[in-house]
């Protein structure tokens, strides 16, 4: 068995692993990464963020085509099968893999495709797919193995009509009806996608409302538009059992209800990919969801082992994982840039999409902060009227005395882009974080960014 020596070994090539590896390499360290699949990119590129968002974009284009009166001059509305749309979306994956592979080559980072397992705190054994087992010895190790969908043991996920958020991307037909169990971010996104394809969707939510971490007004808007698209939402429901036949799925609910559909998509939580990593060999514990605990430097309870990304839990976002990986590498090397990520914007790619940063109205009310609200409805902005994307709004929460921005909440087309303008001002120090910026700044016209000026004027008029 060959033994190779490195400064840093990174387990996983998803966003967190890539961020850590690139940062360490640019700091002059000799770096190796281990990837359990046959291509770099992790679940983000192959099973999660990239394919699902590309799929969502394709479905959104279909909706625009089928609802835009101008296209009716060309022909009747078109129906597209799920596999056909998925094939289109999957082309993005190849481009992502190619680009990321080039990043590793350019930075002289060695890639080992295989399963990694700790032998001790400084040694990882890799059972490579091409060369067999090899030992990698390193001063420091980063665990960035990501997560996978949580699968209850009493559901048969090998059945061809039962899917999780990973296997749904191999769905080879378009079901006429679909039960989605779990109304978190993933469940709501797929509810939007499938109802956009004309599938009858029942969205089962074990909680009392959708995405309770969002501002109430945004949550209400999402609920309305999902229902308007034909999604039946059932709150406060949990399942007891799932029965399958060759023709469909029956879900028995704890409330006594029985639901039937062509297929089931179960997406109620995720588990960290820490099985078979040999963590017991280094005395590293995980919680009930397989997640690793870290301190504010992303260091685990083992001194030279760090962790970042979905494997550590919150916020389980690709955007945060990149930064966590970079921060972990910076802390390992004792260089600037190792800040702990404790505030990230949400990006929820439903149709329409949602994004927010900062406090919600409920949080500010509970904290007894004297805030005020400014709104801009997209239907009143010229750019949205031109594009036909007039559903949605921008909402600014600000301190009524200092005018400090406290929260930005957006629902509608390009929400995940629009929110960053507000985020940039919120991050300014002291008095530079102010609503006045949007009032005193000239925005291009017509643009969606102009909604900030409209919302700021709407808000300042409420102050007395």
N, C-alpha and C positions, 0 to 999 in steps of 0.2 A: 504494500500500500504506500503510495507516494505521499510525502508530507511537504506542504508548501507554507511559507511564512508571509504574513501580511501585517500591516499596521492595524487595519480595520477590516472586519468581515461583516457584511450586511446580509441578513436573511430576508429576502423578498425584494422584488423590483417594482412594486406598486409606487404610488406617489411618495410615501414616507421613505421607502428604501432608496428610491432614486434621489430624493432630496438629500438624504444622509450621505450616500455614496459620492454624489457629485461634489458636495461641499468638502468632504474629506479629501477627495482627489485633488481639488483645486488648491487645497492647503498643503499639497505636496506629499500626502500620505499614499502608501501602497495599499490599494483597496481591491477587495474581491466581493462579488455579490453572488448569492445562491438563489436560484429561481426554481420552484417546484414544477412549473409547467414547462412547455417546450419553447416558449417565447417570452420575452420581457414584457413588462407592463402590468402584471398582476391582475387581480379581479377588476380593478378600475377600468383597464383597457379592454379586457376580454369578456367580462360578465356583468359589469355594473354601469358606471358612469358613462363611458363612451358609447357602448351599444344602445343603452336605454335612451340616452339623450338624442342620439342619431335617429333612433326609431321614432321618438316623439316628434322630431323635426319633420320626418317624412310624413307622419300622420297629419301633422298640422298643415302641411302643404296640400294634402288630399282634402282636408276640411275646407281650406280656402278655395280650392278649385270647385268643390261641389256646392259651395254656398255663395260664391261671387257671381252676381247677375251677368257680368260681362262675359264670363266663360260659357254661359248658356247659349250664346250665339254660336259657339263652336260645336256643342253637342250636349247630350244628356249627362247627368251626374255619373261618375264612374265608381265602380266598386273594386277595391284592391284587397287581395288576400293577405293575411298576416305573413306567410312565408315570403311573398313577393316584396312586401315592404321591408321585411327584415333583411333580405338579401341586399337591398339598396343601402340600408343602414350599415351593414357589416363591412362595406368597402372602406369606411373610415378606419376600422380597426387595423387593416393592413398598413395604412399610411402612418398610424400612430406607432405601430411596432417598428416600422422601418426607421422612423425618426429617432425613436428612443434607443434602438440598437446602435445607431450612429453616435449618439451621445456617449455611450459607454466606450465605444472604440476610440472616439476622439480624446477621451480623458484617460485612456490606457487602464481601464478597469476590467479585470478578468471576470468573466461570467461562467458560473458552473450551473448547468441545468441538471437538477436532481434534488433529492430530499436531504435536507441538513438536519443534523442531530448533535446536541452537545455531548461531548465526552467529559469535558471539564470546562471551567469558566473561560479558558483561553483556547480551547480546541473544539472544532466542529467537524464531524465526519459527514462527508457528502457522498451519497450513493449516486454518482453521476450516471446519466442514461447512456453515455457513450464509452466512458473510460472505466466504469466501475467505481469502487470506493476510493476516496482520497481524504486525507486529513489536512485541514486548514488551521494553522496556528496563528493567533492574532493577539495583539495587546488589548484591543477593545472590540466588542461585538454589538451590533444593533439588531434587535428583533423588530422586523417590520413585515410580518407575515400576513397582516390584514385580517379579514373576517369572512364568514360564510353565513348563509341563511340558517336560522334556527329551525330545526326539524324535530317536532315531537315524535317520540317513539311509537305512539299509537296511530300514526298516519303512515300509510304505505306509499312512500314517495317513488317506489319503483313502478307503480301503476302508471300506464300511459296517459291517464286523464288527470293526474295529480302533479302539480308543478310547484317549484319554489322560484325565487327571483333569479336564480342561476339557470335552471333548466327551462324556464319559460322561453328563453332565447333559442331553444331547439324545437319549439312548437312547430309541427309540420302541417298544420291545417288552421282554419279559422273557425273557432267554436261559435255556435249561435248564441250560447249563454255561458256566463262565467261567474263563479263565486270567487271573490277576493277576500280572504280572511286576513285582517290586519289593515288598519286605516292610518298607518304612519305615512312617512314621506313616500316610501316605495309603493305602498298600496294605493295611495292617492294618485301617484304618477301613472301607474299602470291602469287604474280606473279611467283616467283621462284618455290614455292611448287606445284602450280597447273600445270604449264607447265611441271614440272618434272613428273607429273602423266599423261601427254599426253593431257591435256585440252587445247583447243585453247583460248588464253588469249589476251584481249585487255586492255592495261593499259592506263587509261586516266589521264593526268597530267595537272592540271590547271596552273602550272608554266611553265617556258620556258626550264627547264632542270631538271633532276632527282637529288634529294638530294643535293641542291646547297650549303649546308654547308660543303660538303666534298671537298677534293682536286680535281681539275678538272680532273687530270689523272685517279683518282679512279672512278669518276663519268662516264668518258668515257668508262672505262673498264666494269663497271656494265651495261651500256647501250648496249654495244656490246654483252655481254654474255646473257643478257635477250633476245635480238633480235635473237641471234644465237640459243637460245632454242625455238624460235617460238613465242615469245611475240611481239605483235604489240603495239608500244608505240606512243601515240598521245599527243604531247605537246600543251600548250596554248589553251586548250579546257575546256569549262565549260558547264554544262548541264542546260537545261531549264525545261525539264519535263521528267517523266518516265512513260511509259505505260506498263501495264502488261496484259498477257493473261494466259490461262491454260498451254500454251506450251512455253512461253518465256517472255522476257523483251525487250522493245524497248526504247532506250534513245535518246531523241531529244536534240541535242547540240545547243548552242548559235550561232555556226558558220553555222548552217543550215544542218549539217550532221545528219544522223540517224544511230544508231548502234543497232544491234540485237544480242541477245545471249540467251542461256538457263537460265542464272541466272545473278544477279548483286550483287557484293560485294562492298558496299559503306564504304570507310574508309578514310575520309577526315577530320581529326581532332578529338579531344576528349574534353569532358566537365567534370569539377570537380563535384564530388558527394556531393553537398552541399544542394540539394533540401530536404526540410522537416527536416532539422537539427535544425530548430528553431533559426537560427542565428540572426533574427530580435529581438529576446528576449534579446540578449546580445549586440546589436548594432554593429554587425560584418557585413561588406559589402563584396560582391563578384563582380568580373568583369563579362563581358558578357558571358564568358565561364564557369561561376560558380566557378572560382578559387579564393583562399584566398590570400591576400597580407601579406607578412611577412617581418620583418627586418633581419639584418644579424645574429641574434640569433635565428631565426625561431619563434619569438614572433609576434603574430598578434596585431591588434590595441587594443585588450582587454588584459590587463596586464597579467592575469594568464592563458591565452589560447594561445597555440602554434600550429603550423601546419607544416606538412612535407609530402613529397612524391608528387604524381601526382596532388593532390588537390591544390598545390601551383604553378603548371605549370612547367616551365623549370627545369631540362632537361627531366622530365617524363621518367626516366629509373629506373628499379628495383635496379640496382647497386647503384645509387645515393640515392634512397629512403632509403635504409638501413642506409647509413651514415647520411642522413638528420635526420632520426628518432633518432639515437644515439646522434647527435649533439644537437637536441632540448632538449633531456632529460638532457644532460650535462649542458646546459645553464640554464635550470629550476632549477637545483640543485646547480649551481655555482661551478661546478667541471671542471677539464681540459677535453678537447675533444670536445669542442663546436664550432669548426671552421666551417665557412660557406663554403659550397661546391660550388666552382666556376669553377672547371676544372675537367671534367670526360672524360674517354675514351668512344668513340662511339663503340657500338657493334651491327652490323647490320647483321642479320642471313639470308641473301640471299644465293643462291647457285651459285657461291662461296660466302663466307662470307666476311665482311668488318670490319675493325676496325682502329681507328686512335686516336691520342692524340696530342695536341699542334696546332701549326699554319699550315695553308695551304700555298702553293706557292703564291696564289693571295693575301692573307693577308700580307705576308712578302714583296711582291712587293709594295703593297699600302703603307706600313709603311717604305719603302726604307731601309730595312734591307739587308746588303750584305750577302746573303746566298748562299749555294751551295747544290747540290743534289747528293745523293748516292743511287744506285738501285741494287737490286738483284732479278733476275727473277727466279721463282721457277723451271722453266723447265731446268735450268742449275745446280740445286742442287741435290745431290745424293739421299737424302731422298725422295724428291718429285718424282724423277724418279722411285724409288723403290715402292712407294705407288701408283703411277699412278696419284697423285694429283698434276700435274705439271702446272696447270693454276694459274697465279697470280704473285704477286711481293711484295717486301718490299721496301719502299722508305723512306730514312732518309733525313731530311732537317736540315742543320747545318750552324752556322755562319762561314763564310770562314776565318775569322781572329782568333777568339777565339776557334773555333771548338765546341762551345756550341751547344747541340742538341736543335732544335727549333720545330721539328714536326716529328712524326712517322706515316706513312700511310701504311696500309697493305691490300691487296686484295688477297683472296685465301683460301685454306684449313687451318683451325686452326688460322685464322687471329686474332680472339678475344683472343687467348692465346698468340700468338707471340708478340702482341703489348705491353704486360706488361713488357717485358724485357727492351724495350726502355723507357717505362714510368718510370721504376725504376731508370734508369740512369739520365733521365731528372729531376727527383725530388732531385737529389743530390745537395748539396750546392756548390756554387762557382766553382772552377776549377775542381771539381770532376764530374761535368756534362760536359763530353767531348767525342768526337768521338773516341779519342784514346783508350778508354776502350775496344771497340770492336776490335781494331787492336791488342792490347796487351794482350787480354784474349784468352785462349784456349777453344774452344767449342767442345763438343762431336761431333763425326763424325761417321755416317751421322745423322744429325738432321735438323729440320726446323730452329732452333735457329742459325745455322751456317750462315743463310742468313744475319745476322747482320754483321758478319765479311766480307762477300762478298760485301755488300752494303757500308760498311765503307771504304774498300780499293778502291772501285769504286769512292767514293766521294772524298777521299783524293788525288786521282790522278788528280782531276780537279782543285785543289788548286795550284796557282803559285804566 
